[in-house]
Amino acid sequence: MSFIRQSLAKYPLISNCVIYGSLYFTAEISQQTVLKKFMRKPGEEEKPYDTDALKRYGFVGTVVLAPTLFYWYRFLDSRVIGTTVKIVAKKCLIDQFVFTPNLLALFYITMSVLEKKEDVFEELRRKFIPTFVVSSCFWLPVQAVNFSVVPARYRVTYIGFASLLWANILCYKKRNN
């Protein structure tokens, strides 16, 4: 644990990217495992892991989302300072209603580009509103904790662990509908 703390202190961006990306990758593994082990119909042949999907989620988590979150929280913390209830509420609302729509668009569009879909906006159009509603229910309480008690240097890592659960929700939403 001290190695992680030292890495986060000395190399905050790289450490956060590796941690967050690993958790995103893990979320996709967990989704595929559930599908392979528990959702398979009796007698159905077990399919191998979709390594291309694992690579996409690892890439998106590490290279796209983690740095975006890192700089977003740095920006937000520099503009909205404090941990009072009013400040935390303000940060949560700004995060959810200003940043999250962009992050969801970035996720769906980037995944569509990596999947080489013809219309990279189609999935975003279809899934944005339901995903945003679920996101609001999930992230507002998570962010209230984040902005009130988590030190800034651990913010992306904390979000990474919450994102392990959230990414499972996204993986599920991406696979369905």
Secondary structure by P-SEA (a helix, b strand, c coil): caaaaaaaaacaaaaaaaaaaaaaaaaaaaaaaaaacccccccccccccaaaaaaaaaaaaccccaaaaaaaaaaaaaccccccaaaaaaaaaaaacccaaaaaaaaaaaaaaaaccccccccccccaaaaaaaaaaccaaaaaaaaccccccaaaaaaaaaaaaaaaaaaaaaacc
